[in-house]
Amino acid sequence: EPEPAEVAQRLTVLNRLAAGEPTIVVAAVKAALHLTMPVEALRASRRVLEVGQAIKREDLIEALLNLGYERVALVDEVGQFSARGGVVDFSPPTEPHPVRLEFFGDEIESLRYFDPVTQRSLAPVGKVLVGPAGEILLTREAVQRALPAIRSAYRRELDLLHERERHREAERLKERMSQDLELLENLRPHPSLTHYLPYLYQNPACLCAYLPEQAVLVVDEPVRVKSHAEQFEQEVRRAYESAVKLGSHL
């Protein structure tokens, strides 16, 4: 599973590119090859919250859950949110600090940054862009399309483990399958579900898909870059085979 700080950095870059902001990106070949959601999906998921806007508290909470934010008692990491009374705290990956939103009825009365360590308010802000907490979003249509293929792949790997008499690993994989399928069926994004990204998107993207047509691409030391790309592919294959053998994931 990706580290929250790494996800936050990637989403910050992807959001800037998706918005068409002039951006210089320096990336290792591993980062450039890493699959993520299509740019259209990222653009469609983003919403702006601003002072004076009318929105129901329950609708905001549901939206944050659908965007993959984890509900906690106290927000202290990126991708989390908490709700108590008329106050909703949330920490978008693309913001420099977590945000505290206060309601007056069904209207946003104030938006402020706050310190996650002291929980004290910092500077007020007029509006905040809220996007996905991670690099995967779940829609009913995408999940329904992906589930048959995911279940088929699971059954195939379970059969192979049983044939090799690796029954303990098979039970572990079966348990993981049950957990993942529950998250998928309930449309609750989670960092662990990034493994299913190729099943969920018909056209998963990489960094290059986010670049504008007029972007200038500079490849420093092409031979070494090609070698690192091949090594990365081998690492992914070995990691996948090892994980399946251990029954940790598909």
NORZI-V380440 format. One record per backbone hydrogen bond with DSSP energy under -0.5 kcal/mol. CO is the residue of the C=O (numbers start at 1). NH is the residue of the N-H. Records with the same first field share a line. If there is no record, write none. Layout:
CO=NH  NH
This chain:
3=7
4=8
5=9
6=10
7=11
8=12
9=13
10=14
11=15
12=16
13=17
14=18
15=19
16=21
17=20
23=25
25=27
28=32
29=33
30=34
32=207  208
36=205
38=42
39=43
40=44
41=45
42=46
43=46
47=130
49=128
50=53
53=55  108
56=60
57=61
58=62
59=63
60=64
61=65
62=66
63=67
64=69
65=68
66=138
67=133  134
70=81
74=76
77=80
79=70
80=91
81=72
82=89
84=87
86=103
87=84
88=101
89=82
90=99
91=79
92=95
98=114
99=90  101
100=112
101=88
102=109  110
104=107
106=55
107=104  109
108=52
110=102
111=125
112=100
113=122
114=98  116
115=119
120=115
123=113
126=51
128=49  130
129=131
130=47
137=139
139=143
140=144
141=145
142=146
143=147
144=148
146=150
147=151
148=152
149=153
150=154
151=155
152=156
153=157
154=158
155=159
156=160
157=161
158=162
159=163
160=164
161=166
162=165
165=167
166=170
167=171
168=172
169=173
170=174
171=175
172=176
173=177
174=178
175=179
176=180
177=181
178=182
179=183
180=184
181=185
182=186
183=188
184=187
187=189
190=193
191=194
192=195
193=196
194=197
196=199  200
197=201
201=204
205=36
206=209  210
207=210
208=211
212=215
215=217
216=218
217=219
218=220
219=221
221=224  225
222=226
223=227
224=228
225=229
226=230
227=231
228=232
229=233
230=234
231=235
232=236
233=237
234=238
235=239
236=240
237=241
238=242
239=243
240=244
241=245
242=246
243=247  248  249
244=247
